Amino acid sequence: MGGNSITKGENITGSFATENIMTKITPNEWNLISIPSGLVTTSQQMFLTGTVQTIWGYENGTWVKSPRIIEAGKGYWVKGLNVTNSADRNFSKTQATGYGAKTVDATTVIKNNSSTEWRLLGIPDTNLSWVDAYSQVQDNCHTVSIYAYRPSVNPETNDSQTAGWNLDDHIPALSGIWVKQENCQ
């Protein structure tokens, strides 16, 4: 961990240590990902790994290509480049920082960020059961839609799997999810 110093203006100085992001992606496919809690990086840093072709974020009902900031608690569509070495299928070479980052808890990420509009959220460092995900519905809402995407190759094992929505028995850590709450009073 390196100690870098950032100076912004004359009055604000912060020190931070850089960390590596261990989110894994499937090469040559779209992946719905998130990054670990308490970290922030940039699209530029993710592109520098040589594993990413395209990054899209979704903010306030608008698609953003190559978002300037990539942060925990949000989901991102990432198209992986066609890499052959399994060690190159993650963002372990991406520099990230805790400077300006927020801590995200999987047991509250939906409740704290839900809306009656579609939101692209990110599950942080631990798997989230579907029961726990649906239990985060706001008290005044009667319906919630949650969608998690799985690519056709498991980025952890390189094994083929069925691609699609909501196919796993849980929402995997470091994945993105689409969430919308409806019938709210």
Helices and strands as residue ranges (DSSP letters): E 3-8, E 12-20, E 30-33, E 40-41, H 43-47, E 52-59, E 62-65, E 70-71, E 76-80, G 86-88, E 95-97, H 109-113, E 119-122, E 128-129, H 130-134, E 141-150, E 164-165, E 170-171, E 176-184
